[in-house]
Amino acid sequence: MNRSELYARIGSHGAIAALDRAVFKLTGADRVRYLNGQVSNDVRKLTPAETMHACVMTAKGKMCADIFITAGADHLLVDADPSLRESVAARLERYIISDDVTLEDVTEEFFLAHHLDPHGSASVTNEPPFTKRKSRRYGRDGWDFFLTPEEHSGVEWRKFANGFPTLDGELLETLRIEAGLPRWGAELGEEILPNEAGLEKTAIDYHKGCYIGQEVVSRLKSVGHVNKQLRGFISTAGKPLEAGMSLFTPDAPDRKIGWLTSATCSFALEKPIALGYLKRGTAAETLNARPANDAGTENACPVLVIELPFIP
């Protein structure tokens, strides 16, 4: 099965993906109240049946991490990009003072699997007997499974997983970019404000109580704009796009107004696409993308600017 056929099968039959994530467990009577004061979404609203997206920030509103939170009967699980394993642990631990909260790194204790499910669980006849949570990590309906190593290697899980194609990192990246979702190390970093990356759509609750970074996030909402914004770009000439390309208007080839952060070829659109940042005030619908160190215009690739996501 080639990649195009596998992509089509996701939409009709679903798929399974193994996710490489750093995982932390919070226990103690104050765990919900404590974590709610650290992240941008309202942890009090989280149910055991779902996964919640949230941001961890500095007091100046800059990103420390984007995380996913799940609730167990006596604990919370937080997962983040594996490159943030040490920094997220240190950031969350820093503010535990007199709270009845214990933070534990349990990355090695769990295998995180994501099931992309286009039809809902009612269509699954051999669903495994493990706890699942609703999750839209890739902009599509799906389920998260936190499995122990024994469960992951056991008969019940293998019986279930073998009924679906397995997605590799490259195809997951295509799904992510089509959905317009930022990723740490590409669109997200310590210099980014959540609103610049469009995270207010999935990871911010403007009506919750105080948390670290809230003042800046609320101010940005009141002002109504940020200095740069994550956008989608489609290659109109069929030329491939690459992360790191610089963006220019056709009439001002010497004034950089943005850059690309992630690129792929969309199977749905049958065109090269990319995510990237565009400076505020850019009204042009068509731009030129050039390699970062290319001062000429002969290698320019025309791109169409669109609002995200690429695939609704």
N, C-alpha and C positions, 0 to 999 in steps of 0.2 A: 504494500500500500504506500503510494507516494504521499508527499506532504499535502498536496491539494486534495487528494481523496480523504486523507485523515482529517483535514480541516472540515470538509463537508460532513464527515461522519460525526464530528462533535455536535453539530447542529441538529442532527437527526437521532443520534443514539447516545451521546454523552461521551465522557472520557474520564480518565483518572490521571492525577498528577501528584508526584511526590514533591513537597515543598521543603526547601532548606531554610530553616528559621531558627533563631535563638528563642528559647522558651523560658519564661519565668513564672513561678507560682507565688501568689500572695495568700497568706493565711492569717487568721486572727480576727477578732470581733470588729476591728476598725477598718478592715481591708477595703470595703466599698467606699466609706467616707474618705479614707486616705487617698485612694487612687482617683477618686472624683476630684480631689483638689490638685491633682497633678496633670490631668489630661483635658483635652478640649471637648470631648463628648460627655454626655451625662450617664455615668456608670450606673446610677440608681435605676435607670430605665432598662438595663440589660437583663434579659431573661436567659435561662439555661438552653433555650432552643435556638439561639442566634449568636452571631459573631458581630462585634461592634468595632468600627474603625475609629481611630482617634489619633491626635497629635500630642507629642510631648515636646514642650518648648522651654526656652529660656525666659527670664523675666522681660526681656526685650522683644519677645514674640518670635524669635528665630527658632528654626526647627532643630530639635535634638533627635527626633525619630518620628516616623509614623508607625503605629502599632495596631494590632488587632487584639481584642479582649474577649474572652469567653468566661462564662460563669459555671462553676460546679457547686455542689451542695455546700461545701465548706471552704471553697477557695476560688480565686480568680486566676486565669492563665493569661499571660501577656506574651505575644510573639512579635518579633522584630527581625529586620534584616540581619543575617549572621555577622556582618561586619560591625554591627553595633552591640555585640554581645557584652563587651566590657563596659562601654560607655552608658548603655541603658541601665545596666545593673547599678553602676555608680550614681547615675542621675536619680533613679528611684530610691536608692538607699539613703541618699543624702538628706532627705527631708523626713525620714522616719526618726522621730525624736522620742516622744512619750506615747506614741500610738501603739496600740496592740496589733501590730502587723509584723509579719516575718516574710522577707523576700528571699526566695531560693531559686538558683539557676537549675532548671530541670531539663535543659536542652538534650542531654543524653538519655533521658528517661522516656522521651516521646518521639514518635514518628508521625509527622503531620501530613496527612493525605487530603487532597481536595478532589471532590467528585463534581464535575460539570454535568448538570442534570437538566436537559432541555424540557423534559416532560413532567418533572416532579416525582417524588418517591413512589407514588401510586403505580408507576409503570415498572418498578423494579420488583422482580419476583424472588430474588435471592438476596435481599438486603441483609447485611451482616448485623449481628446483635451487639452493635457498639453505639455509643452515644454520638449523635451527629448534630451539627449546628448549621442553620441557614447562613450562607456566606456568598457575597458577590465580589470576591477578590479580583476577578477578572472581568467585571462588568456584566457577567452572566449569572443566571441562577445556579447555585451550587451548594455543596455541603462540605463542612470541614470535619475530619475525623482525627482525633488525637489518640493514637494507638501506642500501646506499650510494644517493645521489641517482640515480645512473645505473641501478642495479638497480630502484629504485622506479618509475622512469619507463619502464623497458624492457618489451618485449613479453611476456616470461615472467611477470613479476609481474602485469601487467595482465590477462593471460589467466587467471591463477589468481584474482585478486581479483574480477574481474567475474562469477565464478560464485557470489558470495555477496553478500547485502545489506550495506551499509555502515552502521555504527552511529554516531550523533552523540553528543555529550557528554551530552545529556539522558537518552538511553536507557542509556548506560553508567552514569550516576549511579543510575538505577533498579536496574540489576543489582547495583551495588556495595552499595546500601543493603539490598536483599533478602538479599544474602550476609552482611550484618552486618560489612562491612569498613570500618575507619576510614580517613579521608583527611586528608592534611595541609591545614591551614587550616580544617577542619571539626571532626573529632573529635581531631585531632592538632595539637599545638603545643608550644612550649618549656616549658610548665608541666605537661605530661602525663607520667606514668610509663607505660612500655609495658604493664605488667600491668593498669593501669586501663582500657586500650583493648582488652584481650583479645589482645594481640599475642604472648603466650606460646604461643598455639595454632599460630602459623605462623612466627614470627620469632626464637624464643629456643631455644637448646640449653643445657639446664642441666648438661650433662655435659662441656662443652668446657673448655679452659683459661681463663686470665685474660684479661679485656678491660676496657676502660674502661666503668665503670658496673655491672660484674658484682656487686660487693658489695651494692649496693642491690637489684638484681633477685633475688639469692639470698636476701636477708633477707626480701623480700616473700613469696617462696615458702615460707619457713620459718614466717613469721607466719600466712600463710594468708588474708590479706585486705588490701584497700586501702581508702582512704577514700571512693572513688567508683568506679563500675563502669559500663562501656558496656552499655546494654541496648536492646532493641527496644520500640517502642510502636505499637499499632494503634488507630486511631480507631474506637471502637465505635458512634458515632452517624453516621458517614459524613462528618463535617466535615473539611475539609482541615487538615493540620498544617503548621507552619512552623518553620524553624530559628530559635532564639532564644526560643521559647516556654518559659515557666517551668512547673514541675511542683509540684503540691500534693496532699496527701491530702484527700478530701472533708470530713473532720472538722476539718481545720486549714488553712483557706484563706489564712492569713497567714504560714505557715511554708514557705518554698521548700525543696524537697528534691531538686531536679534541674532539668535544662534539656534542650531538644532542640537537636541540632547539625546534622542533615540531614533532609530530608523529601521524600517523593515519593508517587505513587499506584502501588501494586503491581498489575500486570496479573494476576499469579498469584493473589493474595488478593482482588483486586477491592475493595481498601480503601485509604484513606490510611495510610501507615506513616511511621515516623521512627526515627532513631537518637538517642540522648541519654545523658547521664550521670545516674545516680541515686546519692544519698549512701548510704553503708553504714548498715545497720540498718533500711532501709525494707522492711517486710513486706507492705504493701498490694499487691494484684494489680491494682487499678483506681485510677487517679489522674485528676486534672483538669489539663489543659494550658491555659494562658492566655497571651495576648500579653504580652511582657516588661514593658511599662509599664502593664498593665491591672490595677488594684487590685480590681476588682469580680469577681463570679462569673457575671454574666449571659452572658459570652462564653466561659465555660469549655467545654472539649471533653473528654469522658471518653475515657480511653485505657487499653488493656489492656497491662500490662507482660509482656514475654516474654523468654526466653533466646534469644540469637542462635545461628544465623542464622534469618531468617524462612523461607527456603526451604532445606531441608537439601540 
